[in-house]
Amino acid sequence: MPIPATFAGKLTLPVIASPMFIVSYPELVLAQCKAGIVGTFPSLNARQPGQLDEWLGRMTADLADYAAANPAQPVAPFGVNLIVHKSNTRLREDVELVVKHKVPLIITSVGAPTGIVEAVHSYGGLVFHDVTNIRHAKKALSVGVDGLILVAAGAGGHAGTLSPFALLSEVREFFDGPLVLAGAMSSGRSVRAAEVMGADFAYIGTRFIATAEANANEAYKQMLIDGAASDIVYTPMFSGIPGNYLGPSIAANGIDPTAISGGQADPNLSIEDWSKKKAWKDIWSAGQGIGTIHDAPSVADLVARMKAEYRDAATTPSTFL
Ligand SMILES: Cc1cc2nc3c(=O)[nH]c(=O)nc-3n(C[C@H](O)[C@H](O)[C@H](O)COP(=O)(O)O)c2cc1C
């Protein structure tokens, strides 16, 4: 399975830490890259393009300095997530900035990345596109993306409904490039399992909300520690696209979580509408993998733990081999 050449030797684990609105800021992303996993953030976490420009310059320099000072340590590249949706009025400016700073990995989500692939390839960057179904996977490949992120059932944020086994195996039948599997992974054992299933990378978000460096308040982190898969509510109500949210945070905002599960997406809602409904900020998103989150360590400690779990999983003997 292909690991892109630009990542070779720079990773501790085959993990891309997923971009999370409001949660993934430079502090978290830098800690992830320094721990040897690809750190990413949504460009919209920067309040305006000027701030994004400053972040990209600072992060690129910081990682280069860190790699030079620690030559024996894998230091991962970072990525930026671009929301390709008509209501993202900043898209053109943000594309210009990722080109200016030669951001190694661009993750596109929500709409097809037509027009972005060429700009990113012009400086040798990679585009991975986020999909939940086969139709969108084929469409993204037709516009030349380098890899696909397969968001299976149970993932934090906007999630699909397909089993990871079904989604991954079906895409592998027509694509042999980099595949990233997403959804409810919280341990190194799950990372290893994703590889065995045929993925090149695991894409992990929710587990990193409960870390010291994440931009999430203590109550959010504690809700992840206290919660279990049964607390996760799948609904399109807060953003127009079906996603997974923490039931107790919905209840804390005066809405009965049991009354809103399921239903149809409303494609007419804009990003502004989403934020009016307090999604992400007050109504917190999380995937189904929270039942095994018991603490909020530093990113370095969490990645070291995942590495040990990954190694254990890889060396567990099977009676059937
Ligand atoms: C709080 C939160 C915010 C998210 N924001 C974004 C985002 O801005 N852009 C995006 O492409 N995905 C976003 N996602 C989805 C993640 O990129 C990813 O698909 C997901 O975290 C993987 O599943 P997991 O959380 O179960 O590990 C978000 C997820 C969470 C939990």
The ligand as a MOL file (V3000), in Angstrom:
LIG
                    3D

  0  0  0     0  0            999 V3000
M  V30 BEGIN CTAB
M  V30 COUNTS 31 33 0 0 0
M  V30 BEGIN ATOM
M  V30 1 C -15.1280 18.6210 16.6980 0
M  V30 2 C -14.9120 18.1790 15.2990 0
M  V30 3 C -14.7440 19.1220 14.2920 0
M  V30 4 C -14.5370 18.7210 12.9660 0
M  V30 5 N -14.3270 19.6800 12.0070 0
M  V30 6 C -14.0030 19.3070 10.7440 0
M  V30 7 C -13.6550 20.2760 9.7710 0
M  V30 8 O -13.6550 21.4810 10.0060 0
M  V30 9 N -13.3470 19.8400 8.5170 0
M  V30 10 C -13.3290 18.5050 8.2040 0
M  V30 11 O -13.0070 18.1630 7.0750 0
M  V30 12 N -13.6490 17.5670 9.1160 0
M  V30 13 C -13.9710 17.9340 10.3720 0
M  V30 14 N -14.2500 16.9690 11.3160 0
M  V30 15 C -14.2240 15.5310 10.9380 0
M  V30 16 C -12.8130 14.9790 11.0700 0
M  V30 17 O -11.9820 15.5780 10.1270 0
M  V30 18 C -12.7590 13.4390 10.9080 0
M  V30 19 O -13.4810 12.9970 9.7960 0
M  V30 20 C -13.2150 12.7230 12.1490 0
M  V30 21 O -12.7440 13.3790 13.3000 0
M  V30 22 C -12.7380 11.2740 12.1960 0
M  V30 23 O -13.4680 10.5100 13.1080 0
M  V30 24 P -13.1710 10.4260 14.6850 0
M  V30 25 O -13.4550 11.7740 15.2410 0
M  V30 26 O -14.1550 9.3960 15.1520 0
M  V30 27 O -11.7530 10.0270 14.8900 0
M  V30 28 C -14.4900 17.3390 12.6420 0
M  V30 29 C -14.6530 16.3930 13.6610 0
M  V30 30 C -14.8590 16.7900 14.9800 0
M  V30 31 C -14.9970 15.7440 16.0460 0
M  V30 END ATOM
M  V30 BEGIN BOND
M  V30 1 1 1 2
M  V30 2 1 2 3
M  V30 3 2 2 30
M  V30 4 2 3 4
M  V30 5 1 4 5
M  V30 6 1 4 28
M  V30 7 2 5 6
M  V30 8 1 6 7
M  V30 9 1 6 13
M  V30 10 2 7 8
M  V30 11 1 7 9
M  V30 12 1 9 10
M  V30 13 2 10 11
M  V30 14 1 10 12
M  V30 15 2 12 13
M  V30 16 1 13 14
M  V30 17 1 14 15
M  V30 18 1 14 28
M  V30 19 1 15 16
M  V30 20 1 16 17
M  V30 21 1 16 18
M  V30 22 1 18 19
M  V30 23 1 18 20
M  V30 24 1 20 21
M  V30 25 1 20 22
M  V30 26 1 22 23
M  V30 27 1 23 24
M  V30 28 2 24 25
M  V30 29 1 24 26
M  V30 30 1 24 27
M  V30 31 2 28 29
M  V30 32 1 29 30
M  V30 33 1 30 31
M  V30 END BOND
M  V30 END CTAB
M  END
